[in-house]
């Protein structure tokens, strides 16, 4: 039976759509390579995903005794979180709604030899 190591980030301040652009680049790759790849990404969601992935790798090493070189990103996904809504007043008595979208990010790591 494969050991899955999970890590979750709730209410990340980046929208799920923008986060998915980052996580699609690292899905299925080695965890150490994914951390290196995230270091050089310029998207706003990259630091959040990198910190979450580093936390998952540390959890795998400390809590499960797994080797970081054998880990890979088994599943990673971003779901929509609560949207903060407020309004800014515009011309002719109208108002312009402003939506600040957030996301929940989940990463699941698995050991390479368990397939």
N, C-alpha and C positions, 0 to 999 in steps of 0.2 A: 504494500500500500504506500502510495506517495505521500510525503509530508508536504502540506501546503503551508506557506508562511504568508500571512496576510498583514497588510498595513492599510489604514484608511485615513484620509484627510477630509474633514468635514468643513463645509462653508468656505471653500477657497475663493478668493476674491476675483477670480478670472472665470469667464463664462465657459460652459461645457464645450461649446463649439470651438473655441480657441484652444482649449486644453486638449481636445481630441486631435488637433493638428500635431501637437507635440508627442502625444502618447502613441500615435500610429507609427512614429519613427522608431520606437524602441520595443515594440511588441514582438516577443519571440526571440529577442537577442540575449546574449550573455549579460548578467547583471553588472559586471565590472565594465564591460564595453558600453553598456547603456549609460552608466554614470559618467564615463568619459565623453560620450556623445552629447549628453545634456549640458556638460560644462561649457560647450562651445555654441550652444543654441542661443539665439537672440530673442526668441519669443518671450513674452511676459510670463507664461505659464511654466517655462523650463525650470526656474529655480524652485518652484513649489513641487514639481514632479521629482526633481533631483533630491530634494530633502526627504520626500516621502520614500523614494527608492533606497536611499542611504539608510533610513530608519528600518526598512524591511530587511535589508542585508544585515544590519547590526542585530536585529531580533533573531534572525536565522542563526547567526554565529553564537550569540550568547544564550538564547533560550533553547535552541534545538541542537546545537553542536555541529552545524553544517559548515562545509567549507565554502567560502565566498566564490571561489573559482568554478565550482560546480553548479552554481545557481544560475537560473535564467528566468526571464519574465514570462511566466506561464499565461497569466491573464492580467490585463490592465484596462480599466474603463473609467469614464467620467460621466456622472449623472448630473442632471440639473438640480440645483438646490433652490432655496427660497429666493425670490427676486425682491430687492428693495425698490419701492416705487415712491416717487414724489414728483412734484410738478414745478415747472418754472413758467412764470407768466410771460406771454408773448404779446404781439401787437393786436390791436382791435379787440381787446377784452378776452382773448383766447388764452389757453395755457398749453404748454408743451410737456407731455409726460416724459419723465426720465426713468429708465429701467436699468438698475444695476444688477446684472445677473451673476450668480455664484454657482459653484459646482462642488460635488462630492467626488473625490478621486479614490479609487481602490486599486491596489496592486497585489497580485498573488504570485509569489515566487515558488519554484519547484526545483528539486535537484535534477541534474542532467541524467544521472544514471538510473533514475526511477522509471524510465519510459518502458 
